[in-house]
Amino acid sequence: MPDAGFPYSATVNAGPILFTAGISPLDADGEVTEPGDVVAQTRQCLHNLRAVLAERGASSADIAKLTVYVAEHLQVDLEVAWDAVVDEFDGQVPPAMMIGVTVLPYDGQLVEVDAVAAVPA
């Protein structure tokens, strides 16, 4: 496989697995942050994901698979979201998938993430 800037697979130790879904770019009041800004929303989604992981005793380093959904019409929007992911993971991105979608649940929402993480025992 060609080098895509992330691993294609991850191996985890047997133990608890955490599945997340619907991690949106919402603030503490439940409002979409930075409507229309793919990069800012990607960062907010990853911030929210880290909070969910921390609640369960995990961190970004425990992510075995990350999926990023981007509701935009141009491939470049997926690229800028990807660049934000790479920045947020300091270049150590887990196996990841970027998916272009038509629409996401909230008005002004462009990005959503979900992840699978191996929770440390």
N, C-alpha and C positions, 0 to 999 in steps of 0.2 A: 504494500500500500504506500502511496506517496505521503510525504510529510505534510500534514494539513495544519500543523501548529497545535495539535492536541492529540492525546492518545486515542486509539480506536476502541480500547477495552481497558477494564480495570479488574483486578482480582481483590477480593475482600476476605477477611477472616470470618469464619462462622460466628454468628452472633446476631444481635438485633439489627434489622434493616428498617430504615425510615423512608417512607414514601411521602413526598409533598406534592401538592397540586394547587393551581390557582394562585400562585404568589404574584400579586399584582403591584403596580407602583402606587400604592395608597399610603397616605400619611396617617398620623395618629387619629385624625378625625374621619378617616374613611374616604377622603377625597383623593382623586387622581392628581399626582404631582406632575408638574411641567407638561400639561397637555400639548401634544404635538412634537415633543422633544424625545427622540428615540434614545439618545445617549443618556440623558438625565433619567428617563424612565427605566432603562436597563440598570443603571446604578441603584435606583431606589428598589427595584425588584430584588437585586442581589443583597442589598441592605436588609430588606424584609426577610429574605431567605435565611441570611445569617442569624437573624433573631429567632426564627422558627427552629433552626438547627440548635442554637444555644439552649432553647427551652427544653430540648430533648437530650442535652449533653453531648452534642456533636458540633463540629465546626466545618468551615469550607473545605478543609483538608480531608474530611471524611466523605465528601461527595464522590460517588462512584459513577454517576451519570447525571448530566445536566441537559435540560431541553429549554431552548429559548424560542418563544413564539413572537413574531413581529408582524403587526398588521399594517403593512405599507405596501405600496405598489411597485417600488423600485428595488432591484437587487442591492443597490448601494446602501439602502437602509438596513439590510441584514449585515452588510459589511461593517457599518459604523456601530451597530449593536455588538457585533463580534469583537471589534476593537475595544469596546467598553468592557466586555467580559474579560478579555486578555489583560487589560489594565487592572481590573478588580482582583484578578487572581495572580497578579504579578508574574504573568507569563506561564504559570503552572496550572493550566486549565485542565479540568478532568475530562474524560470522554464526554463530548458535547454534540448537540445537534441544533442547528438553527432552522426554524421552519417559518416560512411566510404563510400567513393566514389572512383571511378576508376581513374578519372583524373580531374584536374581543369584547368582554362583557360591559365595560364602563365607557361612558362618553369620554372621548379624548384619550382613551387608553390605546397605546401602540405596542406595549411589550408586556409579556407575562412569562414566568418561568416555572418549571417544576424540576424536582431532583429526586434521586435515590441516593441515600447515604448509609454507610455502615457505621452504626453507633458504637463507640468504644465500650467494651464491657467493663 
